[in-house]
């Protein structure tokens, strides 16, 4: 079974650059209501984000190298929080 890692970041602080890229990319695709695939450049590699809507819930799935995992987890958590603040339910 996979061990969960604790994500520590300040929710009141501005999102990290990768989180901002995810937010912008997702918001551009929200009106389409179709699954989307986004490739983003991170500081030390690329991240592939799959965006899928299931009813009222938006799913964000990221594929990355193990070296980027912690940064991507943090960025997705920040992106989910920012999207939730704008009324988008994510998981």
C-alpha positions as CSV (number, residue, x, y, z in Angstrom):
1,X,0.0,0.0,0.0
2,X,1.3,3.5,-0.9
3,X,2.3,5.7,2.0
4,X,0.8,9.2,2.0
5,X,3.1,12.1,2.2
6,X,2.3,15.2,4.2
7,X,2.1,18.4,2.0
8,X,3.2,21.5,3.8
9,X,2.6,24.8,2.2
10,X,1.0,28.0,3.2
11,X,-2.4,28.2,1.6
12,X,-2.5,32.0,1.8
13,X,0.8,32.4,-0.1
14,X,0.7,32.7,-3.9
15,X,0.8,29.3,-5.7
16,X,4.1,28.0,-7.0
17,X,4.9,28.6,-10.7
18,X,4.0,25.0,-11.6
19,X,0.7,25.4,-9.7
20,X,-0.1,28.6,-11.6
21,X,0.6,26.9,-14.9
22,X,-1.8,24.1,-14.0
23,X,-4.5,26.6,-12.9
24,X,-4.2,28.6,-16.2
25,X,-4.2,25.5,-18.3
26,X,-7.2,24.0,-16.5
27,X,-9.2,27.2,-16.6
28,X,-8.7,27.5,-20.4
29,X,-10.2,24.1,-20.8
30,X,-13.0,24.2,-18.3
31,X,-15.7,25.6,-20.8
32,X,-15.0,22.7,-23.2
33,X,-16.1,20.1,-20.7
34,X,-14.1,17.5,-22.6
35,X,-11.1,15.5,-21.3
36,X,-7.8,17.3,-21.9
37,X,-4.2,16.5,-21.7
38,X,-1.7,19.2,-20.9
39,X,2.1,19.0,-21.1
40,X,3.8,21.6,-18.8
41,X,7.5,22.4,-18.3
42,X,8.7,22.2,-14.7
43,X,12.0,23.5,-13.3
44,X,13.7,20.1,-13.9
45,X,11.5,18.3,-16.4
46,X,8.1,18.0,-17.9
47,X,4.8,17.1,-16.3
48,X,1.8,15.7,-18.2
49,X,-1.5,16.6,-16.6
50,X,-4.8,14.8,-17.6
51,X,-7.9,16.8,-16.9
52,X,-11.2,15.0,-16.8
53,X,-14.6,16.0,-15.6
54,X,-16.9,13.4,-13.9
55,X,-20.2,15.2,-13.4
56,X,-19.5,18.2,-11.2
57,X,-16.0,17.0,-10.1
58,X,-12.9,17.9,-12.0
59,X,-10.1,15.3,-11.8
60,X,-6.4,16.3,-12.2
61,X,-4.0,13.4,-12.8
62,X,-0.3,14.2,-13.2
63,X,2.4,12.0,-14.7
64,X,5.9,12.9,-13.9
65,X,9.3,11.5,-13.1
66,X,10.0,10.3,-9.5
67,X,12.4,13.2,-9.0
68,X,9.5,15.7,-9.7
69,X,6.9,13.9,-7.6
70,X,7.1,16.0,-4.4
71,X,7.0,19.3,-6.3
72,X,4.1,18.1,-8.5
73,X,2.1,16.9,-5.5
74,X,2.6,20.3,-3.9
75,X,1.7,22.1,-7.1
76,X,-1.5,20.0,-7.6
77,X,-2.6,20.6,-4.0
78,X,-2.1,24.3,-4.5
79,X,-4.0,24.2,-7.8
80,X,-6.9,22.2,-6.3
81,X,-7.1,24.7,-3.5
82,X,-7.1,27.7,-5.9
83,X,-9.6,26.1,-8.2
84,X,-11.9,25.3,-5.2
85,X,-11.7,28.9,-4.2
86,X,-13.1,29.8,-7.6
87,X,-16.0,27.3,-7.3
88,X,-14.5,24.3,-9.1
89,X,-14.8,21.0,-7.2
90,X,-11.7,18.9,-7.7
91,X,-10.3,15.6,-6.5
